[in-house]
Amino acid sequence: KDIPLNALVNVFPFHNSWLLSIPGTQQVYHLNLTKLTLKRLDKSFYRGYNFQAIQYLRNDTLFSHGGVGFWHANNVLTYFTLKAKEWEMSSAPDANGPRWMEQKFGGYDSNREILSIIEFPALYETKNQIKSYRYFEKDIRKNQWKLLGEVNIKLIQELGIKRFESNFLNGNYYFSNGAPILVWADPVTNSIYQANVVISMFDTNFEFAFRNGYIFSYRRLNAPTNKDVIFKIDSISIEKLKSLSTRKGPFYIEPY
């Protein structure tokens, strides 16, 4: 009864079971598919500030960074402690890091153990202001932020991306205005690529996941009757996507 209707749920594998987190509510659940049990773990009271937060599981600990709520975006770094059944701050906001973080502008790269963050403009700025998108990385092991440069937003827009949002998968950013256009960025090589062909699975109505070198897309379709459930699932390997793409320029412009 505590789960909000139509809630977006983040799911993480956890010791042959699953942890479920509902952004914006602070709620955390444990789902055991063997015993068919669903148990709420948290004792959270405060909620509403971390919609669209960046969430990930690292060393059996669930982290939640940034998010939006109450007409504000934040850069708060938190983790869920199973002992206290509460969210705690993992470190204070760093002046060397981004001012705010959101799921559409970054994520956790488990291969490099870094946070990859595009700092987007303030939520409520005047239309006359020049919008700046800065790119940051945080080394989780060293607990250090580094500003790598300004995102090459001009090139991304010239390639046809008008709404600057992304899916962050396997350390890369995937920008899409729908099936006709796919632009993606690799921060490691500091490169922006554009697909040379239409790849329909990157339609903005799909949800995405990465596993074992493949990007998977998922979409629930309108069923002809209430008894039918229709899903459309597709996939493409990272190597195949690279072979279908051309490098167009740098992802970020390094500071002088």
C-alpha positions in Angstrom: 0.0 0.0 0.0 3.0 2.3 0.4 4.0 2.1 -3.3 2.8 5.1 -5.3 0.6 4.3 -8.3 2.5 4.3 -11.6 5.8 4.6 -9.7 9.0 4.4 -11.6 11.1 1.6 -10.0 14.9 1.1 -10.1 15.9 -2.5 -9.8 19.3 -3.9 -8.7 20.4 -7.5 -8.4 21.3 -8.3 -4.7 22.5 -11.7 -3.5 20.2 -13.9 -5.7 17.3 -11.4 -5.0 16.6 -7.8 -5.9 16.6 -4.4 -4.3 13.9 -2.0 -5.5 14.2 1.8 -5.1 11.5 4.3 -5.9 13.1 7.7 -6.7 11.4 10.7 -5.1 10.1 8.6 -2.1 13.3 7.3 -0.5 11.6 3.9 -0.4 13.7 0.7 -0.7 12.3 -2.8 -1.0 13.7 -6.3 -1.0 12.2 -8.7 -3.5 12.8 -12.4 -3.1 11.5 -14.3 -6.1 12.3 -17.7 -4.6 10.2 -17.1 -1.5 7.9 -14.7 -3.3 8.2 -12.0 -0.7 8.3 -8.3 -1.0 9.5 -6.4 2.1 10.0 -2.7 2.7 13.4 -2.1 4.2 13.6 1.7 4.8 12.2 3.8 7.6 12.3 7.0 5.5 10.1 9.9 6.2 11.5 12.8 4.1 10.8 12.5 0.4 10.3 14.5 -2.8 13.8 16.0 -3.4 15.4 13.1 -5.4 13.2 12.4 -8.4 15.3 11.4 -11.4 18.3 10.8 -9.1 21.3 8.8 -10.3 21.1 5.4 -8.5 23.4 2.4 -8.6 24.7 -0.6 -6.6 28.4 -0.8 -5.7 29.9 -3.3 -3.3 26.4 -4.3 -2.1 25.6 -0.7 -1.2 22.8 1.3 -2.9 23.8 4.9 -3.8 21.5 7.8 -4.8 23.1 11.0 -6.1 21.4 14.3 -7.0 17.9 14.5 -8.3 15.2 17.2 -8.6 12.2 18.2 -6.4 10.7 21.2 -4.8 11.6 23.3 -7.8 15.3 22.6 -7.3 18.0 20.3 -8.5 20.7 19.2 -6.1 24.1 17.5 -5.9 23.6 15.6 -2.6 25.5 12.2 -2.5 23.7 9.6 -0.3 23.8 5.9 0.3 21.3 3.5 1.9 22.5 1.7 5.1 20.8 -1.6 5.8 21.7 -1.3 9.5 20.0 2.0 10.2 17.4 1.4 7.4 18.0 5.0 6.3 19.7 7.2 3.8 22.9 8.8 4.9 25.1 11.4 3.2 28.2 9.7 1.8 30.2 13.0 1.4 29.4 16.7 1.5 28.9 18.5 -1.8 32.3 19.4 -3.2 32.9 22.9 -4.7 35.1 21.2 -7.3 32.2 19.1 -8.6 28.9 19.8 -10.4 26.3 21.9 -8.8 23.5 19.4 -9.6 23.1 15.9 -11.0 20.2 14.1 -12.7 19.7 10.7 -14.3 19.2 12.2 -17.8 22.7 13.7 -17.6 25.0 11.1 -16.3 25.5 7.9 -14.3 27.9 5.5 -12.7 30.5 3.8 -14.9 31.3 0.5 -13.1 34.1 -0.3 -15.5 36.2 2.7 -14.5 34.5 3.2 -11.1 33.7 6.9 -11.8 30.7 9.1 -11.8 30.2 10.6 -15.2 28.2 13.8 -14.9 27.0 16.5 -17.3 26.2 19.6 -15.3 23.1 21.0 -16.9 21.9 24.7 -16.7 19.8 25.9 -13.8 16.2 24.8 -14.0 14.9 28.3 -13.9 17.1 30.7 -15.9 16.1 33.4 -18.3 15.8 32.6 -22.0 18.5 35.1 -22.8 21.3 33.3 -20.9 23.8 31.2 -22.8 23.4 27.6 -21.7 26.5 25.9 -20.6 27.0 22.2 -20.0 30.1 21.3 -18.1 31.4 17.7 -18.0 32.8 16.3 -14.7 34.1 12.9 -13.6 34.5 11.7 -10.0 37.0 9.0 -9.1 35.0 6.9 -6.6 38.1 5.3 -5.1 40.0 8.6 -4.6 36.8 10.6 -3.8 37.9 13.3 -6.2 36.0 15.4 -8.8 37.6 16.7 -12.0 36.3 19.2 -14.5 37.2 17.9 -18.0 35.7 20.7 -20.0 32.6 22.2 -21.7 30.3 19.7 -23.5 30.3 20.3 -27.3 26.6 21.1 -27.3 26.9 23.1 -30.6 28.0 20.0 -32.5 25.4 17.8 -30.9 22.7 20.3 -31.9 24.1 20.5 -35.4 23.7 16.8 -35.7 20.0 17.1 -35.1 19.6 16.7 -31.3 17.3 19.5 -30.1 16.3 18.1 -26.7 19.6 17.6 -24.8 18.8 14.5 -22.7 20.4 11.1 -22.8 20.5 7.5 -21.7 23.7 6.6 -19.9 24.7 3.0 -20.6 28.1 1.3 -20.2 29.9 4.6 -19.7 28.5 6.2 -22.9 25.8 8.9 -23.5 23.1 8.1 -26.0 21.1 11.2 -27.3 18.0 10.6 -29.4 15.2 12.6 -30.7 13.5 9.4 -31.9 14.4 6.7 -34.3 15.7 8.8 -37.3 18.6 10.3 -35.3 21.1 8.7 -32.9 24.0 10.6 -31.6 26.2 9.1 -28.8 29.3 10.2 -26.9 32.2 8.2 -25.5 33.9 10.2 -22.7 36.9 7.9 -22.5 38.0 8.7 -26.1 36.4 12.2 -25.9 34.3 11.5 -29.0 30.9 12.2 -30.4 29.5 9.7 -32.9 26.5 9.6 -35.2 24.8 6.5 -36.5 24.9 6.2 -40.3 21.6 4.3 -40.4 18.3 4.4 -38.7 18.3 2.1 -35.6 14.6 1.9 -34.7 15.3 0.5 -31.2 16.5 3.9 -30.0 13.1 5.4 -30.2 12.5 7.7 -27.2 9.5 5.6 -26.1 11.8 2.6 -25.2 13.5 1.8 -21.9 17.1 0.7 -22.1 19.6 -1.5 -20.3 23.1 -2.8 -20.9 24.4 -6.3 -20.3 27.3 -8.4 -21.6 28.3 -6.0 -24.4 24.7 -5.5 -25.6 22.2 -2.6 -25.3 18.7 -3.9 -24.8 15.5 -1.9 -25.6 12.1 -2.6 -24.1 8.7 -1.2 -24.7 5.2 -2.2 -23.6 2.8 -1.8 -26.4 -1.0 -1.1 -26.3 -2.7 -4.5 -26.3 -5.7 -5.2 -28.5 -7.6 -6.6 -25.5 -7.2 -6.2 -21.7 -6.1 -9.8 -21.5 -3.1 -9.4 -23.9 0.3 -8.0 -22.9 2.6 -7.2 -25.8 6.2 -6.3 -25.4 8.7 -5.2 -28.0 12.3 -6.1 -27.2 15.4 -5.5 -29.3 19.1 -5.4 -28.9 22.4 -4.4 -30.5 26.0 -5.0 -29.6 28.3 -2.1 -28.8 30.7 -3.3 -31.5 27.9 -3.4 -34.1 26.8 0.1 -33.1 30.4 1.4 -33.4 30.7 -0.2 -36.9 27.5 1.7 -37.9 28.7 5.1 -36.6 31.0 7.8 -37.7 33.1 10.1 -35.3 32.0 13.7 -35.7 34.2 15.5 -33.2 35.1 15.9 -29.5 32.5 15.3 -26.8 34.0 18.1 -24.5 36.3 21.0 -25.1 39.2 20.9 -22.6 39.7 24.1 -20.6 42.8 26.2 -21.5 
